[in-house]
Amino acid sequence: MRKQRWIAEVGQENATFLATRSRTAVLASEYRPRDVGDGTVAYDERSLGAARELSEEEEGAITDDGEGLRVWVGDDAFDLEEQG
């Protein structure tokens, strides 16, 4: 079975923040976003689900609307692209 993964180019500072200091970063490892280098963060099914539970005001919140699937850091939204 193929695992789904979503990635976003968020910049190095934001990738580090999301992976180490966001609210989901303190959860068990399978629920954390991953900093995969070059300013990119990756989510699998579990970490995406955990981030969807954040309120819209929290750093690392996920929205899925007419503009697509996005992760938010401050006032900035970054598009999440599905990878195979």
C-alpha positions in Angstrom: 0.0 0.0 0.0 1.3 3.4 -1.0 1.7 6.0 1.8 0.4 9.5 1.0 2.6 12.5 1.6 2.1 16.2 1.2 4.9 18.7 1.0 5.1 22.5 1.2 8.0 24.9 0.6 7.7 27.1 3.6 11.3 28.4 4.1 13.9 27.1 6.5 12.8 29.0 9.5 9.2 27.9 9.2 10.1 24.3 8.4 12.2 24.2 11.6 9.4 25.8 13.6 6.7 23.5 12.3 8.8 20.4 12.9 10.2 21.3 16.4 8.1 24.1 18.1 4.6 24.0 16.8 1.8 22.4 18.8 1.9 19.2 16.8 5.7 19.0 17.2 5.2 17.8 20.8 3.0 14.9 19.8 4.2 11.3 19.2 6.6 11.2 16.2 4.0 9.7 13.9 1.8 12.9 14.3 4.6 15.4 13.7 5.4 17.3 10.5 8.9 16.6 9.2 11.5 19.2 8.1 12.9 17.4 5.0 15.5 20.1 4.2 15.7 23.0 1.8 12.9 24.9 3.6 10.4 22.1 2.9 8.1 20.4 5.4 6.3 17.1 4.8 3.1 15.6 6.3 1.9 12.0 6.1 -1.7 11.0 6.7 -1.3 11.0 10.5 0.6 14.3 10.9 -1.8 16.0 8.4 -4.7 14.7 10.5 -3.2 16.1 13.7 -2.5 19.5 12.1 -6.1 19.6 10.8 -7.2 19.5 14.5 -5.6 22.9 15.2 -7.8 26.0 15.3 -7.3 28.5 12.5 -5.5 30.8 14.9 -2.8 28.4 15.7 0.6 28.2 13.9 0.7 25.2 11.6 -3.1 25.1 11.1 -4.2 23.4 7.9 -7.0 24.7 5.7 -8.6 22.9 2.7 -10.9 25.2 0.7 -11.4 26.5 -2.8 -7.8 27.7 -2.8 -6.5 24.2 -2.0 -4.8 22.5 0.9 -2.5 24.9 2.8 -0.5 25.2 6.0 -0.4 28.5 7.8 2.4 30.2 9.7 1.4 33.6 10.9 -0.4 35.4 8.1 1.3 33.3 5.4 -0.2 30.3 3.7 1.8 27.7 1.9 0.4 25.3 -0.6 0.6 21.6 0.2 1.2 19.4 -2.8 0.5 15.6 -2.7 3.4 13.3 -3.4 3.2 9.7 -4.4 
